[in-house]
């Protein structure tokens, strides 16, 4: 089966590809499996040195990698370059902390000696999305390989050139040949690979629907899986918030990457006493966003990834307006060509609107007005998702108290939700299973092996 990639800014065909058949995919899996057997014997300290080299490779090729992201999925060049830098930094964070995070743990029990080691599992399959082509894949690949595993990447068919470049980056950094492989293929071949004894676990970043399918496949094979799925993060502005700070964070948290992020702030819950002030400040911040050619360094927001995404956003805007929403800014395509939509702020949001219940993967920000702290918390938790969330207040103790009642895998006081290699990342409810990043993510695909020694 073949497919084409399309530049979302110009609507021009970039290239066409053939999906790898299942037998070819399995040859790549077998190659990774062979390389992993030897890689697992390398000490953690020596493995870590490879990731310092990987960081250098990423920085050396920043422009090249950024250009691929801009071409294939429309990311602004400045944000694409920042994404590559984040990947390099993450590699360094893991290299610096690897020995500590994977250190053997001593335990007191009834024998002569007891300890726990974190040992590699084998080859892990990663199924990754297009929205952060390098970060999502390397957020998986760096800790997975550092733990002694191999990796096989099935990236989104939206970004095949990015996928190939990621494999090449590992090779250029000197990793063992075949340890990290990219496969360009379809769902059937992925299912066959997951069922194979050569795959030890699965990591997916994607939609909730995709998560259900992968969890089912992994469950049938009795294999661990990490699922980082959708989100509809609440952004709570309490009546004592710094409105200027909240408005600036709202614009960054909602419209980064064109709003195409699982952890983007998506539901803006604002106290009635400051709703008018916040709305005006938010619109003022949004007006600073430059929409246009993603290759231009002056651009802050490029196109949506494809026509389906573009059409979906227009339908969501139409639905909100039909149900009483008021467009404060944006709402249309400012150009004749390309999948562009202006950053859109919608007031008078209510629970009947799709934008208040679905994961909105695009530049739409609904403002919902609440009357009390308890109402804000209830609104925040009235969602099938539980990925991240934000609370804005000048009273930090109050902020922590409200944050503790938000049902999510992460919560931020006076900032928007973001990922950091030093902190765990993942969700609850239909936002996923397991954690990525930090030492928690490093230990998702290891055998936590207990050793008990007796005389």
C-alpha positions in Angstrom: 0.0 0.0 0.0 1.4 3.4 -0.9 0.7 6.9 0.5 1.7 10.5 -0.3 3.0 13.2 2.1 1.6 16.7 1.5 3.1 20.0 2.6 0.3 21.6 4.7 1.4 25.1 4.0 1.3 24.8 0.2 -0.9 21.7 -0.3 1.8 20.4 -2.6 2.8 16.7 -2.7 6.2 16.1 -1.1 6.8 12.5 -2.0 5.2 9.0 -2.1 6.1 5.9 -0.1 5.4 2.2 0.0 4.5 0.6 3.3 6.9 -2.1 4.3 5.3 -5.6 4.2 5.2 -7.5 7.5 8.0 -9.8 6.7 10.4 -6.8 6.1 9.3 -5.2 9.3 10.1 -8.4 11.2 13.5 -8.5 9.6 14.1 -5.1 11.2 12.8 -6.3 14.5 15.1 -9.3 14.4 18.0 -7.0 13.6 17.2 -4.8 16.6 16.8 -7.9 18.8 20.3 -9.2 17.8 21.9 -5.8 18.5 20.1 -5.5 21.8 21.5 -8.7 23.2 25.0 -7.2 23.1 23.9 -3.7 24.1 22.4 -5.0 27.3 25.9 -6.2 28.4 27.3 -2.6 28.2 27.5 -0.9 31.5 25.1 2.0 32.2 28.1 4.4 32.5 29.3 3.4 29.0 25.8 3.5 27.6 25.4 7.0 28.9 28.4 8.2 26.9 26.5 7.5 23.7 23.8 9.9 24.6 26.3 12.7 25.1 27.3 12.0 21.5 23.7 11.9 20.4 23.1 15.4 21.8 26.0 16.7 19.8 24.6 15.1 16.6 21.2 16.6 17.2 22.7 20.1 17.7 24.9 19.8 14.7 21.9 18.9 12.5 19.4 21.2 14.1 18.6 23.2 10.9 18.3 20.0 8.8 15.9 18.3 11.3 13.9 21.5 11.8 13.4 21.9 8.0 12.0 18.3 7.8 9.5 19.1 10.5 8.4 22.3 8.8 8.1 20.6 5.5 6.2 17.5 6.6 3.8 18.8 9.3 4.0 22.6 9.2 5.8 23.4 12.4 7.3 26.9 12.6 11.0 26.8 12.0 11.8 28.5 15.4 9.7 26.0 17.3 11.1 23.1 15.3 14.7 24.2 16.1 13.7 24.5 19.8 12.3 21.0 19.6 15.6 19.6 18.5 17.4 21.5 21.3 15.0 20.0 23.8 15.8 16.5 22.5 19.5 17.2 22.9 19.1 18.5 26.4 17.0 15.5 27.3 19.8 13.2 26.1 22.2 15.1 28.4 19.9 14.9 31.4 19.6 11.2 31.0 23.3 10.8 30.5 24.1 12.7 33.6 21.6 10.8 35.8 21.7 7.3 34.3 23.8 5.6 36.9 21.9 7.2 39.8 18.5 6.4 38.4 19.4 2.8 37.5 21.5 2.1 40.6 21.1 -1.2 42.3 18.9 -1.1 45.5 19.8 -2.9 48.7 17.1 -4.5 50.7 17.0 -6.0 54.2 15.2 -9.4 54.3 15.8 -12.9 55.8 18.8 -13.9 53.7 22.5 -13.0 53.5 22.1 -10.5 50.8 19.1 -9.0 48.9 19.1 -6.4 46.1 17.1 -5.2 43.2 18.4 -4.5 39.7 16.8 -2.8 36.8 17.5 -5.0 33.8 16.7 -4.6 30.1 13.6 -6.3 28.7 14.5 -6.5 25.0 13.2 -4.6 22.0 10.4 -2.1 22.5 8.1 -1.0 19.7 7.2 2.7 19.6 4.2 4.0 17.7 4.5 7.8 17.5 2.5 10.8 16.2 3.4 13.6 13.9 2.9 16.7 16.1 6.3 16.7 17.8 8.1 14.4 15.3 11.5 14.4 17.0 10.6 15.0 20.6 7.9 12.3 20.9 10.2 9.7 19.3 13.3 10.6 21.3 11.3 11.0 24.5 10.7 7.3 24.0 14.1 6.3 22.5 16.5 8.0 24.9 15.4 6.3 28.2 14.4 3.0 26.4 17.9 2.5 25.0 19.6 3.9 28.1 17.9 1.1 30.1 19.6 -1.4 27.8 16.7 -2.1 25.4 16.5 -1.8 21.6 13.9 0.2 19.8 11.8 -0.1 16.7 10.0 3.1 15.7 6.7 3.1 13.7 6.3 6.8 13.2 3.3 8.6 11.7 3.1 8.3 7.9 2.8 12.1 8.0 6.5 12.4 8.8 8.5 9.6 7.2 11.5 11.8 6.5 11.7 12.8 10.1 11.4 9.1 11.1 14.3 8.1 8.9 16.4 11.0 10.1 15.9 9.9 13.8 17.3 6.5 13.0 20.2 8.1 11.2 20.9 10.3 14.2 21.4 7.3 16.4 23.7 5.7 13.8 25.7 9.0 13.5 26.2 9.0 17.3 27.8 5.6 17.0 25.1 3.4 18.6 25.4 -0.3 17.6 24.1 -1.0 14.1 20.4 -2.0 14.1 19.8 -1.1 17.8 17.3 1.6 16.8 15.3 0.9 13.6 12.6 2.9 11.8 9.9 1.1 9.9 7.4 2.8 7.5 4.4 0.5 7.5 0.7 0.0 8.3 -1.4 -1.3 11.1 -1.4 -5.0 10.2 2.4 -5.2 10.2 2.5 -3.4 13.6 0.0 -5.9 15.1 2.1 -8.8 13.8 5.2 -7.3 15.4 3.5 -6.8 18.8 2.4 -10.4 18.8 6.0 -11.6 18.0 8.2 -12.9 20.9 10.9 -10.5 19.5 9.0 -7.5 20.8 9.1 -7.1 24.6 6.8 -4.1 25.1 5.0 -1.3 23.3 4.9 2.5 23.7 2.2 4.6 22.0 1.7 8.3 21.9 -1.6 9.0 20.1 -5.3 9.2 20.3 -7.5 7.5 22.9 -8.9 5.3 20.2 -5.5 4.2 19.1 -4.6 3.5 22.7 -7.4 1.1 23.1 -6.3 -0.9 20.0 -2.7 -1.0 21.1 -3.6 -1.9 24.7 -5.7 -4.7 23.4 -2.9 -6.1 21.2 -0.4 -5.8 24.0 -2.8 -7.4 26.5 -3.3 -10.4 24.2 0.4 -10.9 24.0 0.8 -10.2 27.8 3.3 -7.4 27.2 3.7 -4.1 29.1 2.6 -0.9 27.3 2.9 2.8 28.0 0.1 4.9 26.5 0.3 8.6 26.3 -3.0 9.6 24.9 -5.3 12.6 24.5 -6.0 15.5 26.8 -8.4 18.4 27.4 -6.3 20.3 30.0 -8.2 22.8 32.2 -6.6 26.2 32.7 -8.1 27.8 35.8 -7.9 31.5 36.4 -8.9 32.4 40.0 -10.1 35.8 41.0 -6.7 36.7 42.7 -4.6 35.7 39.7 -2.0 37.9 38.0 -4.1 38.5 34.9 -1.2 39.6 32.7 0.8 36.5 33.5 -2.2 34.3 33.1 -3.1 35.8 29.7 0.5 35.4 28.4 0.6 31.8 29.6 -2.8 31.1 28.1 -1.6 32.2 24.7 1.5 30.1 24.9 -0.2 27.1 26.4 -3.0 27.0 23.8 -1.4 28.1 20.6 2.1 26.6 20.6 2.4 24.3 17.6 -0.9 25.6 16.4 -2.7 24.0 19.4 -1.8 20.6 18.1 -0.6 19.1 21.4 -2.1 16.6 23.8 -0.9 18.8 26.7 -2.1 22.1 25.3 -4.3 24.2 27.6 -7.7 23.5 26.1 -10.5 24.7 28.5 -10.1 28.2 30.0 -12.1 28.3 33.2 -12.1 31.9 34.5 -13.7 33.4 37.6 -16.6 35.8 36.9 -14.9 38.7 38.7 -11.9 38.7 36.3 -13.5 37.2 33.2 -13.8 40.4 31.3 -10.3 41.6 32.2 -8.8 38.2 31.4 -10.6 37.9 28.0 -9.3 41.3 26.9 -5.8 40.5 28.0 -5.9 37.1 26.4 -7.1 38.5 23.0 -4.4 41.1 23.2 -1.7 38.4 23.6 -3.3 36.3 20.9 -3.2 39.3 18.5 0.6 39.2 18.7 0.8 35.7 17.2 2.0 35.8 13.6 0.3 33.2 11.3 1.9 32.4 8.1 4.8 30.7 6.2 6.3 28.3 8.8 9.8 28.7 7.1 9.8 32.4 8.1 11.5 33.0 11.5 9.0 35.8 12.2 6.1 33.3 12.1 4.6 32.0 15.4 2.0 29.7 14.0 1.9 27.7 10.8 -0.8 25.5 9.2 -2.7 22.6 10.7 -1.2 19.3 9.7 -3.6 18.3 7.0 -7.0 19.0 5.4 -8.9 16.6 7.8 -7.6 18.5 10.8 -8.4 21.8 9.1 -12.0 20.7 8.4 -12.5 19.4 11.9 -11.5 22.8 13.4 -13.9 24.7 11.2 -16.7 22.3 12.3 -15.9 22.8 15.9 -15.9 26.6 15.6 -19.3 26.4 13.7 -20.7 24.2 16.5 -19.6 26.6 19.2 -21.1 29.6 17.5 -24.4 27.7 16.9 -24.6 27.0 20.6 -24.1 30.6 21.8 -20.3 31.1 21.5 -19.0 34.5 20.6 -15.8 34.7 18.6 -13.5 37.3 20.2 -10.7 36.9 17.6 -9.8 34.5 14.8 -12.1 31.9 13.4 -11.1 31.8 9.7 -8.3 31.1 7.2 -6.4 34.3 6.3 -5.0 32.8 3.2 -6.1 31.3 -0.1 -4.0 28.2 0.1 -2.8 26.0 3.0 -4.5 24.6 6.0 -4.3 27.8 8.1 -6.7 28.9 10.8 -6.2 32.0 12.8 -5.8 31.6 16.6 -9.4 31.6 17.8 -10.8 32.7 21.2 -14.5 31.9 21.9 -16.4 33.5 24.8 -19.6 32.3 26.4 -18.5 28.7 26.3 -20.9 26.2 27.8 -21.1 22.4 28.3 -23.1 21.8 25.2 -20.2 22.7 22.9 -18.0 20.1 21.5 -14.9 22.2 22.3 -15.7 21.7 26.0 -15.7 17.9 26.0 -13.6 16.7 23.0 -9.9 16.9 22.6 -9.5 19.9 20.4 -6.3 19.5 18.4 -6.1 22.9 16.9 -6.0 26.7 17.7 -9.4 27.2 19.5 -9.6 28.5 23.0 -13.0 28.5 24.8 -13.6 30.7 27.8 -16.0 29.3 30.4 -16.9 31.6 33.3 -17.3 30.1 36.8 -18.5 31.6 40.2 -16.6 29.6 42.9 -13.5 27.7 43.5 -15.5 24.5 44.0 -17.2 25.0 40.7 -13.9 25.5 38.9 -12.6 22.2 40.3 -15.7 20.3 39.4 -15.6 21.8 35.8 -11.9 20.9 35.5 -12.6 17.3 36.5 -15.7 16.9 34.3 -13.8 15.3 31.5 -12.9 11.8 30.4 -9.3 13.0 30.2 -6.7 13.6 32.9 -3.4 14.6 31.4 -2.4 18.0 32.7 -3.9 21.2 34.1 -3.1 24.7 35.3 -4.1 26.9 38.2 -3.4 30.7 38.4 -3.4 32.5 41.7 -1.2 34.8 43.6 -1.7 32.7 46.7 0.7 29.7 46.2 -0.7 27.7 49.1 -4.2 28.1 47.6 -2.8 27.1 44.3 -1.3 23.9 45.6 -4.6 23.1 47.4 -6.6 23.5 44.2 -4.0 21.7 42.2 -4.2 18.7 44.6 -7.9 18.3 43.6 -7.3 18.3 39.9 -7.6 14.8 38.4 -4.5 14.7 36.2 -1.1 13.2 35.8 0.5 16.6 36.1 -0.6 20.0 37.3 1.0 23.4 37.2 0.5 26.5 39.4 1.1 29.7 37.5 2.3 28.1 34.3 0.9 26.0 31.4 1.4 22.3 31.2 4.7 21.3 29.6 7.1 18.3 29.7 10.5 18.2 31.3 12.9 15.2 31.3 13.4 15.7 35.0 9.7 15.3 35.8 7.3 12.3 35.1 4.9 12.7 32.2 1.7 10.9 31.6 -2.0 10.9 32.4 -4.9 9.1 34.1 -8.4 8.2 33.0 -8.5 8.0 29.2 -5.3 10.1 28.9 -3.2 7.0 29.3 -1.3 4.4 31.3 2.2 4.6 32.6 4.8 7.4 32.7 7.5 8.8 30.5 10.5 10.9 31.4 12.4 11.2 34.7 13.5 8.0 36.5 9.9 6.9 36.4 9.9 6.8 32.6 13.3 5.1 32.5 12.0 2.2 34.6 8.8 1.5 32.6 10.6 -1.0 30.3 12.9 -2.8 32.7 12.7 -6.0 34.5 12.6 -5.1 38.2 14.6 -8.1 39.2 15.0 -9.2 42.8 18.1 -11.1 43.9 18.1 -13.0 47.2 21.3 -14.7 48.4 21.4 -17.3 51.1 24.3 -19.2 52.7 
